[in-house]
Amino acid sequence: MNESQLTEIHQKIDAGVKAAIAEAIERHRKLGESISILKDGKVVTVTAEQIPPLSEK
């Protein structure tokens, strides 16, 4: 496998992981569950009301 093929595969994996994370966050929002994120080196809890809706493409 050459470098170009690996780069393409890595880009597809990255896009898939980002989509899965976005869907998981949206699920938390819809179910009214909070999430915890890392912000400025500290763990912060974000309530479901504070999570912006996932915009459909």
N, CA, C and O atoms as a Maestro MAE file, in Angstrom:
{
 s_m_m2io_version
 :::
 2.0.0
}

f_m_ct {
 s_m_title
 :::
 protein
 m_atom[228] {
  # First column is atom index #
  i_m_mmod_type
  r_m_x_coord
  r_m_y_coord
  r_m_z_coord
  i_m_residue_number
  s_m_chain_name
  s_m_pdb_residue_name
  s_m_pdb_atom_name
  i_m_atomic_number
  :::
  1 25 0.844 -1.159 0.000 1 A "MET " " N  " 7
  2 3 0.000 0.000 0.000 1 A "MET " " CA " 6
  3 2 0.902 1.239 0.000 1 A "MET " " C  " 6
  4 15 1.855 1.324 0.775 1 A "MET " " O  " 8
  5 25 0.591 2.187 -0.870 2 A "ASN " " N  " 7
  6 3 1.445 3.365 -0.950 2 A "ASN " " CA " 6
  7 2 0.933 4.491 -0.035 2 A "ASN " " C  " 6
  8 15 -0.139 4.397 0.563 2 A "ASN " " O  " 8
  9 25 1.731 5.543 0.046 3 A "GLU " " N  " 7
  10 3 1.410 6.670 0.943 3 A "GLU " " CA " 6
  11 2 0.070 7.320 0.603 3 A "GLU " " C  " 6
  12 15 -0.680 7.695 1.505 3 A "GLU " " O  " 8
  13 25 -0.235 7.454 -0.670 4 A "SER " " N  " 7
  14 3 -1.487 8.069 -1.107 4 A "SER " " CA " 6
  15 2 -2.692 7.241 -0.656 4 A "SER " " C  " 6
  16 15 -3.694 7.788 -0.197 4 A "SER " " O  " 8
  17 25 -2.586 5.936 -0.790 5 A "GLN " " N  " 7
  18 3 -3.665 5.052 -0.365 5 A "GLN " " CA " 6
  19 2 -3.863 5.109 1.152 5 A "GLN " " C  " 6
  20 15 -4.994 5.113 1.638 5 A "GLN " " O  " 8
  21 25 -2.754 5.154 1.892 6 A "LEU " " N  " 7
  22 3 -2.847 5.242 3.344 6 A "LEU " " CA " 6
  23 2 -3.486 6.560 3.771 6 A "LEU " " C  " 6
  24 15 -4.309 6.590 4.687 6 A "LEU " " O  " 8
  25 25 -3.108 7.641 3.109 7 A "THR " " N  " 7
  26 3 -3.694 8.945 3.430 7 A "THR " " CA " 6
  27 2 -5.191 8.919 3.190 7 A "THR " " C  " 6
  28 15 -5.953 9.443 4.002 7 A "THR " " O  " 8
  29 25 -5.622 8.324 2.102 8 A "GLU " " N  " 7
  30 3 -7.046 8.237 1.781 8 A "GLU " " CA " 6
  31 2 -7.786 7.409 2.840 8 A "GLU " " C  " 6
  32 15 -8.872 7.786 3.280 8 A "GLU " " O  " 8
  33 25 -7.202 6.302 3.237 9 A "ILE " " N  " 7
  34 3 -7.808 5.452 4.259 9 A "ILE " " CA " 6
  35 2 -7.898 6.201 5.586 9 A "ILE " " C  " 6
  36 15 -8.917 6.138 6.274 9 A "ILE " " O  " 8
  37 25 -6.827 6.908 5.939 10 A "HIS " " N  " 7
  38 3 -6.830 7.667 7.188 10 A "HIS " " CA " 6
  39 2 -7.905 8.754 7.168 10 A "HIS " " C  " 6
  40 15 -8.559 8.997 8.182 10 A "HIS " " O  " 8
  41 25 -8.086 9.397 6.039 11 A "GLN " " N  " 7
  42 3 -9.114 10.433 5.920 11 A "GLN " " CA " 6
  43 2 -10.512 9.834 6.078 11 A "GLN " " C  " 6
  44 15 -11.378 10.439 6.710 11 A "GLN " " O  " 8
  45 25 -10.731 8.661 5.512 12 A "LYS " " N  " 7
  46 3 -12.032 8.006 5.644 12 A "LYS " " CA " 6
  47 2 -12.291 7.577 7.088 12 A "LYS " " C  " 6
  48 15 -13.403 7.719 7.595 12 A "LYS " " O  " 8
  49 25 -11.270 7.059 7.735 13 A "ILE " " N  " 7
  50 3 -11.407 6.656 9.138 13 A "ILE " " CA " 6
  51 2 -11.707 7.882 9.996 13 A "ILE " " C  " 6
  52 15 -12.590 7.839 10.853 13 A "ILE " " O  " 8
  53 25 -10.982 8.964 9.770 14 A "ASP " " N  " 7
  54 3 -11.182 10.195 10.524 14 A "ASP " " CA " 6
  55 2 -12.605 10.714 10.341 14 A "ASP " " C  " 6
  56 15 -13.249 11.109 11.313 14 A "ASP " " O  " 8
  57 25 -13.095 10.716 9.117 15 A "ALA " " N  " 7
  58 3 -14.457 11.185 8.837 15 A "ALA " " CA " 6
  59 2 -15.484 10.296 9.536 15 A "ALA " " C  " 6
  60 15 -16.474 10.795 10.071 15 A "ALA " " O  " 8
  61 25 -15.257 8.997 9.534 16 A "GLY " " N  " 7
  62 3 -16.175 8.064 10.196 16 A "GLY " " CA " 6
  63 2 -16.209 8.252 11.700 16 A "GLY " " C  " 6
  64 15 -17.277 8.208 12.312 16 A "GLY " " O  " 8
  65 25 -15.051 8.460 12.296 17 A "VAL " " N  " 7
  66 3 -14.982 8.683 13.747 17 A "VAL " " CA " 6
  67 2 -15.687 9.985 14.111 17 A "VAL " " C  " 6
  68 15 -16.438 10.026 15.085 17 A "VAL " " O  " 8
  69 25 -15.456 11.049 13.342 18 A "LYS " " N  " 7
  70 3 -16.109 12.337 13.614 18 A "LYS " " CA " 6
  71 2 -17.626 12.224 13.484 18 A "LYS " " C  " 6
  72 15 -18.361 12.808 14.281 18 A "LYS " " O  " 8
  73 25 -18.097 11.483 12.492 19 A "ALA " " N  " 7
  74 3 -19.545 11.299 12.309 19 A "ALA " " CA " 6
  75 2 -20.134 10.522 13.480 19 A "ALA " " C  " 6
  76 15 -21.216 10.858 13.961 19 A "ALA " " O  " 8
  77 25 -19.441 9.493 13.942 20 A "ALA " " N  " 7
  78 3 -19.925 8.691 15.068 20 A "ALA " " CA " 6
  79 2 -19.983 9.524 16.347 20 A "ALA " " C  " 6
  80 15 -20.931 9.397 17.122 20 A "ALA " " O  " 8
  81 25 -18.996 10.361 16.573 21 A "ILE " " N  " 7
  82 3 -18.990 11.224 17.752 21 A "ILE " " CA " 6
  83 2 -20.149 12.212 17.691 21 A "ILE " " C  " 6
  84 15 -20.843 12.420 18.687 21 A "ILE " " O  " 8
  85 25 -20.362 12.820 16.529 22 A "ALA " " N  " 7
  86 3 -21.460 13.781 16.356 22 A "ALA " " CA " 6
  87 2 -22.809 13.112 16.624 22 A "ALA " " C  " 6
  88 15 -23.681 13.701 17.263 22 A "ALA " " O  " 8
  89 25 -22.974 11.896 16.139 23 A "GLU " " N  " 7
  90 3 -24.232 11.170 16.356 23 A "GLU " " CA " 6
  91 2 -24.422 10.820 17.830 23 A "GLU " " C  " 6
  92 15 -25.539 10.885 18.342 23 A "GLU " " O  " 8
  93 25 -23.351 10.455 18.507 24 A "ALA " " N  " 7
  94 3 -23.444 10.129 19.933 24 A "ALA " " CA " 6
  95 2 -23.815 11.368 20.746 24 A "ALA " " C  " 6
  96 15 -24.624 11.288 21.671 24 A "ALA " " O  " 8
  97 25 -23.229 12.501 20.404 25 A "ILE " " N  " 7
  98 3 -23.558 13.744 21.102 25 A "ILE " " CA " 6
  99 2 -25.008 14.124 20.841 25 A "ILE " " C  " 6
  100 15 -25.712 14.553 21.755 25 A "ILE " " O  " 8
  101 25 -25.458 13.970 19.607 26 A "GLU " " N  " 7
  102 3 -26.851 14.278 19.267 26 A "GLU " " CA " 6
  103 2 -27.803 13.365 20.045 26 A "GLU " " C  " 6
  104 15 -28.856 13.814 20.499 26 A "GLU " " O  " 8
  105 25 -27.448 12.118 20.196 27 A "ARG " " N  " 7
  106 3 -28.281 11.178 20.954 27 A "ARG " " CA " 6
  107 2 -28.404 11.639 22.408 27 A "ARG " " C  " 6
  108 15 -29.490 11.594 22.987 27 A "ARG " " O  " 8
  109 25 -27.301 12.077 22.989 28 A "HIS " " N  " 7
  110 3 -27.340 12.593 24.363 28 A "HIS " " CA " 6
  111 2 -28.271 13.802 24.440 28 A "HIS " " C  " 6
  112 15 -29.060 13.922 25.377 28 A "HIS " " O  " 8
  113 25 -28.178 14.698 23.454 29 A "ARG " " N  " 7
  114 3 -29.024 15.892 23.446 29 A "ARG " " CA " 6
  115 2 -30.498 15.507 23.408 29 A "ARG " " C  " 6
  116 15 -31.304 16.034 24.175 29 A "ARG " " O  " 8
  117 25 -30.849 14.581 22.505 30 A "LYS " " N  " 7
  118 3 -32.242 14.165 22.349 30 A "LYS " " CA " 6
  119 2 -32.783 13.447 23.575 30 A "LYS " " C  " 6
  120 15 -33.967 13.562 23.891 30 A "LYS " " O  " 8
  121 25 -31.929 12.713 24.262 31 A "LEU " " N  " 7
  122 3 -32.354 11.971 25.453 31 A "LEU " " CA " 6
  123 2 -32.302 12.820 26.723 31 A "LEU " " C  " 6
  124 15 -32.688 12.364 27.800 31 A "LEU " " O  " 8
  125 25 -31.821 14.057 26.588 32 A "GLY " " N  " 7
  126 3 -31.738 14.943 27.748 32 A "GLY " " CA " 6
  127 2 -30.594 14.618 28.679 32 A "GLY " " C  " 6
  128 15 -30.647 14.942 29.865 32 A "GLY " " O  " 8
  129 25 -29.554 13.979 28.155 33 A "GLU " " N  " 7
  130 3 -28.406 13.585 28.976 33 A "GLU " " CA " 6
  131 2 -27.260 14.565 28.785 33 A "GLU " " C  " 6
  132 15 -27.033 15.054 27.679 33 A "GLU " " O  " 8
  133 25 -26.544 14.849 29.852 34 A "SER " " N  " 7
  134 3 -25.391 15.736 29.762 34 A "SER " " CA " 6
  135 2 -24.181 14.974 29.232 34 A "SER " " C  " 6
  136 15 -24.160 13.743 29.209 34 A "SER " " O  " 8
  137 25 -23.179 15.734 28.808 35 A "ILE " " N  " 7
  138 3 -21.909 15.153 28.374 35 A "ILE " " CA " 6
  139 2 -20.794 15.888 29.101 35 A "ILE " " C  " 6
  140 15 -20.993 17.013 29.561 35 A "ILE " " O  " 8
  141 25 -19.649 15.281 29.208 36 A "SER " " N  " 7
  142 3 -18.485 15.933 29.792 36 A "SER " " CA " 6
  143 2 -17.433 16.087 28.707 36 A "SER " " C  " 6
  144 15 -17.163 15.164 27.938 36 A "SER " " O  " 8
  145 25 -16.842 17.282 28.663 37 A "ILE " " N  " 7
  146 3 -15.825 17.579 27.654 37 A "ILE " " CA " 6
  147 2 -14.601 18.172 28.338 37 A "ILE " " C  " 6
  148 15 -14.663 18.579 29.499 37 A "ILE " " O  " 8
  149 25 -13.505 18.217 27.623 38 A "LEU " " N  " 7
  150 3 -12.293 18.856 28.114 38 A "LEU " " CA " 6
  151 2 -12.228 20.248 27.501 38 A "LEU " " C  " 6
  152 15 -12.192 20.388 26.279 38 A "LEU " " O  " 8
  153 25 -12.213 21.286 28.348 39 A "LYS " " N  " 7
  154 3 -12.162 22.662 27.869 39 A "LYS " " CA " 6
  155 2 -11.094 23.408 28.657 39 A "LYS " " C  " 6
  156 15 -11.156 23.487 29.884 39 A "LYS " " O  " 8
  157 25 -10.136 23.941 27.958 40 A "ASP " " N  " 7
  158 3 -9.041 24.683 28.598 40 A "ASP " " CA " 6
  159 2 -8.354 23.854 29.680 40 A "ASP " " C  " 6
  160 15 -7.972 24.375 30.727 40 A "ASP " " O  " 8
  161 25 -8.201 22.559 29.414 41 A "GLY " " N  " 7
  162 3 -7.510 21.683 30.339 41 A "GLY " " CA " 6
  163 2 -8.335 21.226 31.532 41 A "GLY " " C  " 6
  164 15 -7.809 20.577 32.436 41 A "GLY " " O  " 8
  165 25 -9.633 21.560 31.544 42 A "LYS " " N  " 7
  166 3 -10.493 21.161 32.653 42 A "LYS " " CA " 6
  167 2 -11.698 20.399 32.125 42 A "LYS " " C  " 6
  168 15 -12.167 20.654 31.015 42 A "LYS " " O  " 8
  169 25 -12.198 19.461 32.924 43 A "VAL " " N  " 7
  170 3 -13.391 18.724 32.549 43 A "VAL " " CA " 6
  171 2 -14.613 19.589 32.869 43 A "VAL " " C  " 6
  172 15 -14.772 20.069 33.991 43 A "VAL " " O  " 8
  173 25 -15.471 19.777 31.862 44 A "VAL " " N  " 7
  174 3 -16.668 20.601 31.997 44 A "VAL " " CA " 6
  175 2 -17.874 19.758 31.609 44 A "VAL " " C  " 6
  176 15 -17.837 19.044 30.607 44 A "VAL " " O  " 8
  177 25 -18.948 19.836 32.401 45 A "THR " " N  " 7
  178 3 -20.179 19.130 32.074 45 A "THR " " CA " 6
  179 2 -21.089 20.075 31.309 45 A "THR " " C  " 6
  180 15 -21.340 21.203 31.734 45 A "THR " " O  " 8
  181 25 -21.583 19.592 30.165 46 A "VAL " " N  " 7
  182 3 -22.486 20.362 29.310 46 A "VAL " " CA " 6
  183 2 -23.855 19.687 29.392 46 A "VAL " " C  " 6
  184 15 -23.987 18.493 29.126 46 A "VAL " " O  " 8
  185 25 -24.866 20.466 29.762 47 A "THR " " N  " 7
  186 3 -26.211 19.893 29.853 47 A "THR " " CA " 6
  187 2 -26.781 19.692 28.450 47 A "THR " " C  " 6
  188 15 -26.299 20.276 27.480 47 A "THR " " O  " 8
  189 25 -27.800 18.870 28.362 48 A "ALA " " N  " 7
  190 3 -28.433 18.594 27.067 48 A "ALA " " CA " 6
  191 2 -28.951 19.875 26.424 48 A "ALA " " C  " 6
  192 15 -28.912 20.019 25.202 48 A "ALA " " O  " 8
  193 25 -29.431 20.797 27.235 49 A "GLU " " N  " 7
  194 3 -29.954 22.063 26.717 49 A "GLU " " CA " 6
  195 2 -28.862 22.933 26.107 49 A "GLU " " C  " 6
  196 15 -29.139 23.766 25.244 49 A "GLU " " O  " 8
  197 25 -27.624 22.743 26.550 50 A "GLN " " N  " 7
  198 3 -26.501 23.528 26.047 50 A "GLN " " CA " 6
  199 2 -25.884 22.930 24.780 50 A "GLN " " C  " 6
  200 15 -25.073 23.579 24.120 50 A "GLN " " O  " 8
  201 25 -26.264 21.704 24.443 51 A "ILE " " N  " 7
  202 3 -25.704 21.044 23.248 51 A "ILE " " CA " 6
  203 2 -26.472 21.529 22.027 51 A "ILE " " C  " 6
  204 15 -27.689 21.363 21.954 51 A "ILE " " O  " 8
  205 25 -25.769 22.128 21.064 52 A "PRO " " N  " 7
  206 3 -26.469 22.583 19.857 52 A "PRO " " CA " 6
  207 2 -26.928 21.382 19.017 52 A "PRO " " C  " 6
  208 15 -26.232 20.368 18.970 52 A "PRO " " O  " 8
  209 25 -28.085 21.482 18.356 53 A "PRO " " N  " 7
  210 3 -28.563 20.362 17.533 53 A "PRO " " CA " 6
  211 2 -27.605 20.064 16.385 53 A "PRO " " C  " 6
  212 15 -26.950 20.957 15.848 53 A "PRO " " O  " 8
  213 25 -27.546 18.806 16.033 54 A "LEU " " N  " 7
  214 3 -26.754 18.381 14.887 54 A "LEU " " CA " 6
  215 2 -27.480 18.806 13.626 54 A "LEU " " C  " 6
  216 15 -28.625 18.415 13.400 54 A "LEU " " O  " 8
  217 25 -26.821 19.602 12.812 55 A "SER " " N  " 7
  218 3 -27.479 20.057 11.575 55 A "SER " " CA " 6
  219 2 -27.430 18.935 10.553 55 A "SER " " C  " 6
  220 15 -26.379 18.342 10.306 55 A "SER " " O  " 8
  221 25 -28.571 18.658 9.971 56 A "GLU " " N  " 7
  222 3 -28.674 17.609 8.957 56 A "GLU " " CA " 6
  223 2 -28.138 18.137 7.641 56 A "GLU " " C  " 6
  224 15 -28.367 19.292 7.280 56 A "GLU " " O  " 8
  225 25 -27.427 17.286 6.933 57 A "LYS " " N  " 7
  226 3 -26.866 17.692 5.638 57 A "LYS " " CA " 6
  227 2 -27.764 17.233 4.521 57 A "LYS " " C  " 6
  228 15 -27.469 17.477 3.351 57 A "LYS " " O  " 8
  :::
 }
 m_bond[227] {
  # First column is bond index #
  i_m_from
  i_m_to
  i_m_order
  :::
  1 1 2 1
  2 2 3 1
  3 3 4 2
  4 3 5 1
  5 5 6 1
  6 6 7 1
  7 7 8 2
  8 7 9 1
  9 9 10 1
  10 10 11 1
  11 11 12 2
  12 11 13 1
  13 13 14 1
  14 14 15 1
  15 15 16 2
  16 15 17 1
  17 17 18 1
  18 18 19 1
  19 19 20 2
  20 19 21 1
  21 21 22 1
  22 22 23 1
  23 23 24 2
  24 23 25 1
  25 25 26 1
  26 26 27 1
  27 27 28 2
  28 27 29 1
  29 29 30 1
  30 30 31 1
  31 31 32 2
  32 31 33 1
  33 33 34 1
  34 34 35 1
  35 35 36 2
  36 35 37 1
  37 37 38 1
  38 38 39 1
  39 39 40 2
  40 39 41 1
  41 41 42 1
  42 42 43 1
  43 43 44 2
  44 43 45 1
  45 45 46 1
  46 46 47 1
  47 47 48 2
  48 47 49 1
  49 49 50 1
  50 50 51 1
  51 51 52 2
  52 51 53 1
  53 53 54 1
  54 54 55 1
  55 55 56 2
  56 55 57 1
  57 57 58 1
  58 58 59 1
  59 59 60 2
  60 59 61 1
  61 61 62 1
  62 62 63 1
  63 63 64 2
  64 63 65 1
  65 65 66 1
  66 66 67 1
  67 67 68 2
  68 67 69 1
  69 69 70 1
  70 70 71 1
  71 71 72 2
  72 71 73 1
  73 73 74 1
  74 74 75 1
  75 75 76 2
  76 75 77 1
  77 77 78 1
  78 78 79 1
  79 79 80 2
  80 79 81 1
  81 81 82 1
  82 82 83 1
  83 83 84 2
  84 83 85 1
  85 85 86 1
  86 86 87 1
  87 87 88 2
  88 87 89 1
  89 89 90 1
  90 90 91 1
  91 91 92 2
  92 91 93 1
  93 93 94 1
  94 94 95 1
  95 95 96 2
  96 95 97 1
  97 97 98 1
  98 98 99 1
  99 99 100 2
  100 99 101 1
  101 101 102 1
  102 102 103 1
  103 103 104 2
  104 103 105 1
  105 105 106 1
  106 106 107 1
  107 107 108 2
  108 107 109 1
  109 109 110 1
  110 110 111 1
  111 111 112 2
  112 111 113 1
  113 113 114 1
  114 114 115 1
  115 115 116 2
  116 115 117 1
  117 117 118 1
  118 118 119 1
  119 119 120 2
  120 119 121 1
  121 121 122 1
  122 122 123 1
  123 123 124 2
  124 123 125 1
  125 125 126 1
  126 126 127 1
  127 127 128 2
  128 127 129 1
  129 129 130 1
  130 130 131 1
  131 131 132 2
  132 131 133 1
  133 133 134 1
  134 134 135 1
  135 135 136 2
  136 135 137 1
  137 137 138 1
  138 138 139 1
  139 139 140 2
  140 139 141 1
  141 141 142 1
  142 142 143 1
  143 143 144 2
  144 143 145 1
  145 145 146 1
  146 146 147 1
  147 147 148 2
  148 147 149 1
  149 149 150 1
  150 150 151 1
  151 151 152 2
  152 151 153 1
  153 153 154 1
  154 154 155 1
  155 155 156 2
  156 155 157 1
  157 157 158 1
  158 158 159 1
  159 159 160 2
  160 159 161 1
  161 161 162 1
  162 162 163 1
  163 163 164 2
  164 163 165 1
  165 165 166 1
  166 166 167 1
  167 167 168 2
  168 167 169 1
  169 169 170 1
  170 170 171 1
  171 171 172 2
  172 171 173 1
  173 173 174 1
  174 174 175 1
  175 175 176 2
  176 175 177 1
  177 177 178 1
  178 178 179 1
  179 179 180 2
  180 179 181 1
  181 181 182 1
  182 182 183 1
  183 183 184 2
  184 183 185 1
  185 185 186 1
  186 186 187 1
  187 187 188 2
  188 187 189 1
  189 189 190 1
  190 190 191 1
  191 191 192 2
  192 191 193 1
  193 193 194 1
  194 194 195 1
  195 195 196 2
  196 195 197 1
  197 197 198 1
  198 198 199 1
  199 199 200 2
  200 199 201 1
  201 201 202 1
  202 202 203 1
  203 203 204 2
  204 203 205 1
  205 205 206 1
  206 206 207 1
  207 207 208 2
  208 207 209 1
  209 209 210 1
  210 210 211 1
  211 211 212 2
  212 211 213 1
  213 213 214 1
  214 214 215 1
  215 215 216 2
  216 215 217 1
  217 217 218 1
  218 218 219 1
  219 219 220 2
  220 219 221 1
  221 221 222 1
  222 222 223 1
  223 223 224 2
  224 223 225 1
  225 225 226 1
  226 226 227 1
  227 227 228 2
  :::
 }
}
